[in-house]
Amino acid sequence: MKNWIFLAFASILFNCKSSTQISQLQFENDLFTLFDIVLVENENPDKNTLYYFFGSNLDSTNIYYELVDGYNNQYLLYLTRRPFLDIDLQSYLIDGDTILGTKHDIYSKAMNQPWFEMYRTCLAYYLQSKGITIQDYELAEPVIVKGDELIKIASRFFYIYTYDEEKGFGGKVCGGINPYMREGLVINPLVEAHAFESLVQLVVQDKSIHNYFSSVLIPELNERFSELNGSHDQLIQLAKEYTYDYYESDSDFREKMISQYHNKKSSLPFKIVE
């Protein structure tokens, strides 16, 4: 068993919503416990696999349940999973180690990532929105973000990724594996995560968003660009830029995204200004 500060006390994901203050130790334990590593074993031990989860197995009495239930988990899940694109989880499969020890090793690595302080700040803001403060913890001032930045980021989730002479353009609403997210865009990771969660929720709640993208906008791209001379990459570039511009200037899409922000702003560590 690894020597770790979190083993000095049992990690507490507290269930009592009447509390108004928690200790820093409890808060740090919660950060650790919400982060989870699961080992999927194979008949061939060489093919065992580690997976990362956030906030799994919480019941409805837990203070963090609302944060991670259903589509509400996308905000922090998106923010916290990003560094694991650069961390080889499989390299932490150590013979003779426990899964808890492996979790400690990976968490220790994660704590040195720049995103980790944002993770801590996000949870502190969430607790504040529930009327819970952390003893001797100074909450960071909210980051000021322009509405245009939020919409510009959100437009990048409408992802045009392929072109075929017979089938035309192919696209999807995508945030997980999207190489276009950083093209010409200075991203605030907190706003990016919120934009992703808001868009996921909007697509689930309002089918017209995805239907318009797939049934109206993509056929329009086919009509505008498929007859132009150019390579597939050039046509895809034209189509995706047109898509970005469309959603950046669409007032209805903007109104829906800003409304999503106002629904959650008390728990967000940034402030949108128009």
N, C-alpha and C positions, 0 to 999 in steps of 0.2 A: 504493500500500500504506500502510495506516495506521501511524502511529508508536505502538507498543504494547509494553508491557513483556514480553508473552508472546512477541514476535517476537525478543527478545534470545537466547532459547534455544529449542531444539526442544522442543515439549511431549512429555512422557514419560508414557505410561500403562504403567507398568513391569510386566514379566512374571515377574519373579523373586520367588517367594513365600518365599524363604529370607531376604530382607532383614528387618532388625529396626528400621531407622530410615531415614527419608527426609528430605530437606531441605524447608524451607518453600517454596522455589521450585518443587520438583517437585510438591508438594502443590497449589500454586496453579495450576500448569500442568494438573494433572489435573482440577481444578475446571472450568477453561476448556474442556478437550478433551471431557469428558463431556457438556457442554452443546453442542448442535449445531443449526445452522440449515441447512435444505435449500431450495434454490431449484428450484421446478417450473416449467419454461419452457413457454410456449404459443406457437403460431404468431403470435399477436398479442402482442407484448411488453407491451402494456398490461394483459394478463391474467396475467402471471407472478405466481406466488404463493410466499410464504415459509411454511415450516412449522417448528415447533420439535420437536426430539427430544431424548431424554436417553439417553446411554449406548448409542448404536447402533453396530453393526459391530464389536463386541468378540468376539475368539475365546476359547475355553475356557482358554487359557494366561494370560489377563489377570487380574490380581488383583481387578479389579472385575466380572469376568464373573458371579460368583455373585449379585452385587447386582442386576444388570440382566437376567439371563437369565429368559425366560418371564415368569411373573406376579410374580417377585421385584422387578421394576422399578417396581411400582405405588407403593411408599412414597415414593421420592424423585421419581418422575414426578409424582405428585399434588401434592407439596409445591412442586416447582419450576415447575410449569406455571401455577399460580394467578395470579401477577402478569401473565401474558401475556393474561389476560382484559382487563386495563387498558392494555396496550401494543399499539398499532396496528402490527403487524409490517409491514404493507404500506407504511407510511410510510417504511420504511427501504430500500425498493427505489430506489436512487440510480443514475441513469444513469452509466455509466463506472466504477462501483465494483466491486470484486471481492466474491465471496461471503464471503471471509475478512474483508475490510474491513467488510462489513455485519454479520458475526457479531461483530466487535469492538465496533461501535457499539451493537448490541443488548445485548451482555454488559455494556458499560459502564453502560447504563441499568439493567440488572437488578441490578448491584452496589449501586445506591442504594436498592433495595427492602428493606423490613424483613425479608423472608423470607431474604435472602441469607446472613446469619450462621447461620441455622438449617441451610441447605444445607451450609455449611462444617462445622458441628458434626456433622451427620449423617454426612458422609463420614469425619470424623476418628474417630468412634465405630466405624464399620464397620471402618476400618483397625486400630483397637485390638483389635477382636474377632479379627482375623487375626494378632495379635502384632506389629503394625507401629506404631511411634510416629513423630511428626513432630518434627524437631529444633527445640528452643526454642519449642515450641507448647504452651500451657497448655490442657488439655482442660476444657471447662465442666463444672461439677457437674451430674449428672442432675436433671431436673425431677421433683418428686414429684407423682404423679397418683393420685387415688382410682379404684378399680375401677369405681365407679358412673359416673364421668365417661366412662370408656372405653365402657361399655355404652350410656350415654345417647347418645353420639355415634354409635355403631354403629347404634342403632335408627333414626336419621334417614336411613339409606341405604335403608330400605324405604319406597319413595316412592309414595304414592297421588296421582295427578295428574289424573284425569279421572272423570267420571260421566256415564252415558247411561241414560235410562229403560229402554231395551230390553236393553242389554248390561251394565248395572250399573257397578261401579267398575273402573277400570283402574290398574294399578300395576306397578312394576318395582324391582329391586334396582339402585340408581343412585347414583353419587357424583359423576360428572363435571358434569352440568348439573342441579342440584337446588336450586331456590330455597328449599326448606324448611330447609336446613342451619343457617341462622343464626336461626331463629325461637326466641326465648326461650332461647338457648343461648350460653354463653360458651365459645368453642372454643379449645382449645390446638392450633395447627396441626400440631404434631408428632404428637399423639395422634390427631388427625383423619386424618392421612395413614396412620398405622399401622392405624387401624381400617378404613380403606378397603382397604388391601392385604390385611389379614387376612380381611375379608369376601369379597373377590374370590377369594382362595385357598380359603376354606371352601366357597363356592358351587361352585367347580370340583371340589373333592375330595369334597364331600358333597352329592349331588343332592337329598337330602331337604330341605335348607334352602330352596332355590328352589321345589321342588315343594309344600312346605307353604304357602309364601307365596301361590303362585298357585292352588293347588287346594283349600286348606282355609281360609286366612285371608280371602282376598278373597271367596269365597262367603259366609263368615260376616258380612263387612261388608255384603254385599248383603241378607242376611236381617235384620240389625240396623237398618240405616239407610235402605234404599231406600224404605220405605213412610212415612217421616217427612215432615212438611211442611217445606219450606225450599227455598232456592235451591240450584243445583248447588254453588256455592262453600261454602255452609253445610254441605251433606252431605259434601263432600270434607274440610272442616275436621274434622267429627266423626269421619270414617273414619281420617284420618291420625293424630289424637290417640289414638284407640283402638289403632292399629297401634304407635305409639310406646310406649304403656303396656304393650302385650303383650310386646314384645321387651325392654323394660327389666326386666320382672319374670320373664322366662322363664329358669329356672335352667339348662336345657340349653344355650341360646344363650350365656348368660354363661360357662358352663364351657368351651365351645369357644373363645370369644374370649380368655379368660384363658390357655388352653392355647397359643394362637397367640403370645401375648405371651411366655410362658416359653420357647418354642422359639427366640425371637429376641432375648431381652432383653440378651444380651451386646453386641449391636451397636446398641442403641437408646439415645438420649440422655435417656431418662426412666425412672422407676421406678414401677411400679404397686403401690400398697399397698391391701390390702383393709380 
